[in-house]
Amino acid sequence: MEIDVVIPAHPARVRSGMLARAMRSVHEQTLSAKRVVVAVDTQGAGAWATRDRALQETTAPWVAFLDSDDAMMPEHLAVLAEAAVDLGADYVFSYYQVRDAAGRDVDVDPLGHFGRVFDPADPHQTTITTLVRGDLAREVGFRQPPANALVGGQRYGEDFQFTLECVAAGATVLHVPQRTWWWYHHGLNSSGLPGRGDAVYSVGG
């Protein structure tokens, strides 16, 4: 299976070493990616626009997404690719292990969706770290959610908007109940965990 990996990045995450860590995790995959497409938001366009800019540069039959402050476990792409092929899915997502800013695994599950079968009639947040059929992903793309974009009474971002539009396009969405990537909590995404502030965070520091 040929896979392009898309990584959007804020300049602060380049300076901190987060992007380098994310890219190392892609290069250490047991299933090698065809290409890694990185887009740095130097113009302040926002996450959705930066992610879409990188996505539209992909050409592979499959696209995997990774945020620049997270990292894949070595088997991540292989696990998702096998599930996609064996079960005929268009969109596959696994689950994460949370790590704090010091790189320590912590027993917390902010989304609480591990093992929850995806129901297109009642879709739930899947995170952005997914494997999606390339033609589907490029057709759907990423856009800024409308101001009234709410689920469960809370505003959602471009990642869930993307999921909803993939479902609307007829995608078969599959959840693999296995932890295959690290969700690093820090700064604005810390959810109360230590190590606040992208600008002062440095990998290994």
N, C-alpha and C positions, 0 to 999 in steps of 0.2 A: 504494500500500500504506500503510495506517495503522499506525503503530508507536508504542507507548509505551516510553519508556526508563526503566529502574529503576536507581537509584543508592543503595545503602546507604552510610552514612558514620559513622565514629567521630568524636566531638566534636573530637579532636585534629586530624583532617584538615579540619575546618571552619576551625579557628583557623589552620592552616598555610597555607591558600589552595589546598590540593589539590582540595577539592570545587568551588571556583570554577573551577579549571582544567578539571576534568572536565566541568562544565556548559557552559563556553565551547566545548569541543570538540563537544558535542552541538548547540549552536546554530549551529555553523559547518558542519554537514553539508550536502552537496549534495542529499540527500534529507531533507527536514525531518521531524522527529518530530512526532507529534500532541501528545504531552505528555511531560514529564519528571516522574517521581515519585521524590522524594527522601525517605528515612527516616533520621533521625539517631538513633544508639543512645545516647540520654541516660540510659537506665535500666540500661545494662550487660547487655542481653539477649543480646548476641553477634551475630556476623555472620549466621548462618543465620536467626535470628528477625527481625532487622532487614530482611534481604533479602526474607523472605516477607511481612512486613508491607507493604512497598512493592509487592510483586508483586500482592497481593490487592486493591490499590486500582486496578489497571490495568483498562482496559475495551477497549483496542484489539485488533484481530484478531491482531496480532503484538506481541511484547515483546522488547526488546533489553536486555541486562544490561551494566552497566559498574561497576567498582569506583571508589570516590571518589578513589583515588590514581593512577588511570590516565587515559588520554585516547584518544579516537577520532581517527584521521586523517580528513580531510574526506570521503573517499569510502566510509568504513566501512559505513554503513547501506545505501547504494546498491548496493555490491558484494554484501552478504549478501542483500538483498531480491531482486536480479536472479537470484541463484543459486537462492533458494528457489522463485521463480516458475517459472523455466525448467526446473528439474530436479525439481520437485514434492516438495521436502524439508519436513520439519516442524521441523527443528532444524539450523541452519547455523552453522559457526564458521570463522573465518579464522585468522590468525596475528599475532604481535606483533613489534615491534622493541623490544628492551630499551634503556632509557635509565637512566643513573645519576642520583643526587640532584641533580647540577649540570645535568641536561638534555642530557647528551651521549650520542649513540648509541654503544652498545658491542656488540662482536661476541661475544655469548654467547647460548646457547640452552639454558636450564636444563631444559626438558622434552624437547627433541630430537625433536619430533614433526612438524616442518614437512613437509608433503607426504604424511604418512602417511594412507592411506585408512582411514576409520573402519570397523571391523569389529565389528558388534554381538555376535558370538560371542567376541570378544577385545577388549573396549572399553578405550580408553586415555584418559588425562587430556586434556580438551579446553579447559581454562580456563573461566572463568565469562563471558567476554566473547562472548556468543552472541546469535543471533536465533532465537526459538522461537515457534511458533504459540501465541497467547495462551490459548486454551481448554485446551490441553495443559499449558502452564506453570502456569496457575492450579490445575488439577486435581492435578498432581503436587506442586507447592509445594516448599518447602525445610524440612528438618528436620535435627536433629542426628544425625550418623551414629552407629551403635552403637559401643560401645567396641572391638569386634573388627573394625572396618572397615579392612581391609588390602588393598592391591593391590601386587604386586611386593615384598611384605614391608614396605611402608611404610603408615602410617595416612593415610587420605584424608579430605577435608573435605566440607562440604555441597554444593560445586560438583560433585564427582564423584558424590556420592550422587544429586543431581538428574539428572545424565546417565544413570546406571544406571536410575533409575525412569522416565525418558522412554523409554529403550530397552525396558524391560519393558512399557510401555504401547503399544508398537508403533510408536514414532516412527522415521521415516526420518531418519538423521543424516548430514549432508554436510559434508565439509571442503573449503573453498576455499583452495588453496595460494597465498595472497597475504597480505602483511603490511599490515594496515589499521588497526592500533591500537598505541599505545605502552604498554609495561609498565614503569612506573617502579619501580626498585629502591631501597629506602631502609629504614631501621629494621629491623623484624622480617622484612621480605621481601627484605632486601638480598642474600641468597645470597653474602655475601662482598664485595659491591661497596661503594664508599664512601658516606658520607652517612647514618650510622646514627642512628635516633631520630626517630619521628614528632613528638614534642613540640618538637624543636628545628629541624625541617625547615621551611623556608618557600619557597614557589614564587617563583623569581626571586631568592632571597636566598642 
